[in-house]
């Protein structure tokens, strides 16, 4: 089912999404060589609960943690563990919050210490793919326009676009209709209407598009073992352009402070 949201509902989704953005900023403060994902997870859960939210992922289909922490060749749905991050790693942190009955769902891929220029470029392009997807998400356009915009930029740069995992509608449920693929043909799929809230989340691989599932039943990894990046925003469809309900600004403030230390 596709639910268009009222302005009141959109504001509640915005509140949840902004809390996720603030939570990711708390996580950003800690990301450095030697820290382990379980510590990030504990800090995120405490911060969410202290600010009136409930972790949106914990217990969702029996997922055990607050964060999905996907390191290097892990694409998404990585389960936080006690293995310390190393200089040159990347870690995608995906976080969900439910507050006032509505979900927020945001992801950001972090560099750990100094990464190679090749990996840095993958992250920058994936961020740009997210922006392209958002620009294509306006009333009257179609779902395929979003995927086409993301896919075109990724493949122009020689990257693989994951097919098996997609963005999604968002509201009282973490995953609502419609599905929002990161690939597609212009002018195809459902027409976008004002008030539709969706999460757009490109998952872009340094190598080929193919992925597989780990034995843990959750973690998705690249089939070729090369790294993958993942960025996500929650948006609402408006007449002339999408309105972004979530933010990466808090995260980027923290990262800039760390860089300028």
N, C-alpha and C positions, 0 to 999 in steps of 0.2 A: 504493500500500500504506500502511496505517495501522500504525505501530509504537508500542505502549505501552512506556514506558521503565521500567527497573529503577531502584531508588533510587541505585545506583552511577552509572548513566548520567545520571540527573537531576543528581547532584552535578557531573559533568563538564560538562554543559551550563551549570550555574550558574557554574562557573569561567570558562568562555568568555564568558558573558554579562556577568559582572562586569568582565572585562578590557575588553569593549567600552564599558561604562559609564565606566571610568577613562580610556579613550582619548578618549571624547567630552568628558570634563572637560579633558583637555589641549588639545583643539581649542577648547573654550569660552574658555580663557585668552587665545586669540589673536584671537577674533572681534571686530572693530571696523572702522569705516570705514577703507578703504585697504588692508586685507589681502586677498590673493587666495586663492581656493579651492585652487590648486595647493600653496601653502605649507601649508595645513591638511592636505592629503593627505600631504605629505612627513613632517610631524610625526607624524601618525597611524601611518603605516607604521613609522617608526623606533620609536615607543613600543610598538607591538604586538610587533615582533620582539625588542626589548629585554626584554620580559616573557614570552618563551617561546611566543608565539603566531605565527600566520601570517595575513596579511590574507585574510579569507574571500571577498571580492569580486574581488580582483585575479586576472585570468585566468579568472574564472567566466564561461562562455560568451563568453570573449574580452573581458570588461570590462577596460579598461586601468588602472584605479586602485584604491586602497584604500578610498576613500570615494565615496559618491554625494552630490554637493553640488548641491542643487536650489534655485535662487534665484527668489524672487517667484512668477511664474506657472508656474515649473517645478514639477511635482507630485512626481515621483520620478525616479531613475536619471540625474540630471544628472552630466555628466562634468566633473571639476575642470578649471578653466582659469585663465589669468593675469589675468582681468578683475577689477579691484579692487572689493570690496564698497563700497556707498555708504550714508551715513546714511539710515535709513528702510527699507532692504531687510530682507527676511527670508531666511534660508538654512536649509533642511532638510538635516541631515547624517545619513546612514544609513551604518552601519558594521557589518561582519561580521568575526568572528574564528573561526579553527579552531584548536583546541588539544586534545591528547589524543584526537584523532579526532572531536570534537564541535564543532558550531557554536554561536555566539552571534550575535544579530542585533538591533540596537537603533537607534532613530532619535529625533532631537530637533530641533525647529525653533527657531532662534535669532533674536532681534531684533538688528539691526545698528544701534547707536546708538539714536536715538529714533524709534520707529515711531508711526504714527497710532493713535488709540484704537480705530478700526474694525479695524485689523489685529491689535492687541493682543488684542481680544476674540475674534477668530477663533482665535488660538493658545490662549487660555485655554479656549475651548469644545472645541477639538480634544483638548486634554489631558483635559478632563472626559469627552469621548466615549470615550477610551481607558479611563478608570477605569470607566465604565458597562459597557463591553464585558467588562472583567475581572470585574466583579461578577456578570455573567450567566454566566460560564464556570465552572460547577461540575458535578460528576457528576450525571447524570440529566437535565440540561438538554440542549438541542440547539444545533447550530451556528447555526440561524436566530435563536435567542434572543440570541446575541452581536451579530449584525448588526442585529437589531431595536432593541436598546438603544442602539447607536451611532447608527443612522439617525434614531431618534426625537429624540434630543437635538440632533443637527445640524440637522435640518429644522425643528424648533421655533424655532431661532434664525435660520432663513432661509438656511442654507448648503446647498451641493450636495455630495452624497456620491459619490465616484468609484466607478464600477461595475467598470471593466475590470481593476483591480488589487486584490489581496486579501491578507490574511494567510495563514498556512500552517503546516503541521507543521514541526518542527525537530528535528534530531538529528545523525546521521552525515552527512546531506545538508542543504544549506541550505534546500531546498524539498522538503518531504515532504507526503504527504496528512495531513489533509484541507485543502482550501482553506477560508479563513475570511473570507467577504465582510463588508464593513462596512455591509451593508444586508440585510434579510431579514424573514421572517415568524416570529412566535413559534411554537414547537412544531414547526418543520420542520427537515429536514436530519438529519445523523448525530447519534446520541445520544453525549454526552460521557462518557468513561470515565476513571476514576482512572488516572494515569500517562501520559495523553496530554500531550505538550508541543507548544504552539503559539505562534506569534508573532502577536499582535494589533496591527494597525497602521492606524488610521483615517487616511485621506487626505481632507481636507475642504476644499472650495473656497469662497472668499468669494462667488463667483457661482454659475453653473450647474454641474451635475455633469459636463458633457461635457469630454472630453479628446482630444488628438491626439498623434501621435508626431512629434518633430523629425526633420530630415533626417539627423542623426547616427545614427539607428537605435536610440538608447537613450533619450534624454530624452523624458519625457512632460510635456506642457504643457496648461494649461487652454485650452479652445477660445475662451473669451471674453477671455483675456488677464489675468484677475483673479488675485490671489494664491491660493496653496494652502498648507495646513499639514499636517504629517505627524509623528506621534509613534508609537513602537513599544516594546512590552515582550514579553519571552519569559515564558511562564507554564506551570505544570503543573496539570492538573486534579486537584483533591482532592475529598473527599466533601462538605464543607460550603461551601468557597470555594476559589477559585484561589490558588495560591502563586506569587508573582511571583519569577522567578529572576534577572531583570535589575534594574538600578536607574538612576534619573535623579538620585539624591541627590548623587553626586560633581559632576555638572554644576551642580546648583542651588546647591551650596556655593560653587562658583567664581563663578556669576552673582551671588549675594548679596554676596560679597566685593567684586566689581567695582562693584556698585550702591552699596555703603556706603563706597567710597573717598572 
